[in-house]
Every structure is written in C-alpha cells, then in structure tokens.
C-alpha cells in the first residue's frame, strides 16, 4: 500500500466554552470570590472606630468627666473591644480604678463606680528636694525617719517603712509650674487599712521620706 492511500489525520477543533460548561462557571466564581475578598480586606484596613484616651494622667478614685478624655480613631481589630469606645457617649458617674497615663487608651475596665476604690488621699509634707520621678501617677514608698532624741548618745534611729507602692495623686508645684526645689507636699493614695500607720507617723517626731519605686 502506498503512502498516498493513508488517511490524513484530522486536527482537533477547539470548542468555545459555553455557560453550561462547569469549568467556566467555577472559574468565574473563583474570580468573583477573589475580588470580593480583596475588597473586604481593603475596607477592613480602613475601618476605624473612635475610642477614648486620657487627656491627662488619671489616678485611682479621680472622677472622670468628658473634659478628662480625648477621642481618637483607631483600628485595633478584635482588640478594640478592650477599650472604651467614644461612639457610645462619655461615661457617667465613673472614677478611675487604676492609673491611666496621659495619652493612654482608656481600657474598658479602667473606669468604674467609686465604691470599688478603697484609697484615701493623704498630704505628706516633704522637707527635702523631690525627685523628678515623683509625679502624678507614679508609684512611691513612704518611710518614716524618726528625729534624734535630745541628749541621745546612740546613732541615728533606723528609718521604718510605712507603705510600699502607693500612687501619687498630686504634687504641689510653685507658681512657676516647677516642683518646689526645697520640698513641698506630695499627695498619695493610701489604702484604708494602712491609714492609721501613716497618720500616726505624720503626727510623730520625725519626717516622712517619699521614695520613687524603681522601674515604675
């Protein structure tokens, strides 16, 4: 048989896909899903909510009003629920339950009713200069330094710790706005059970030293 008698191969013809072709339908669905997912991601990245930040340092027991807070827009994702949102209005009849630093986002649990705070403000006069670290919101220890008894031949009496880790509510400043160089008054927040010891020391012969807590 000669080669001329062999039939020529027939080239396959490509068929245009139709709407009934499941591959076309699946492809279109995948494209639509990718577009929708991309749009959702972009819109989520731009989605912010208003939350409160402290307009100044807040200390435990301090009443918090609208002027003590500022509003900022943030995008914290799921973490947003941890903070006080500003789109529900300012809190009413609330006090700070812990120290909130100036500019810090106000956590949802940082404010609450006054009965949850068991501290009292005590004014402590300080004769020596104050450390720059002693400011509102700082943690300090109080030590009682007894006076040397007249005619005493022994050494200076040992200082005694009064309270540790109490919060400074306020520091008296001079008219120029600077901390008084030769001393002043430091207002500290003392728990009720430690009040007798601190008040007794204030009335005794001696002085109280205000010592900033390291690392606080």
Buried (B, 14 or more C-beta within 10 A) or exposed (E): EEEEEEEEEEEEEEEEEEEEEEEEEEEEEEEEEEEEEEEEEEEEEEEEBEBBBBBBBBBBBBEBEBEBBBBEEBEEEEEBEEBBBBEEEBBEEBBBBBBBEEEBBBBBEBBBEEEEBEBBBBEBEBEEEBEEBBBBBBBBBBBBBBEEEEEEEEEEBEBEEBBEEBBBBBBBEEEEEEBBEEBBBBBBBBEEEBBEBBEEBBEEEBBBBBBBEEEE
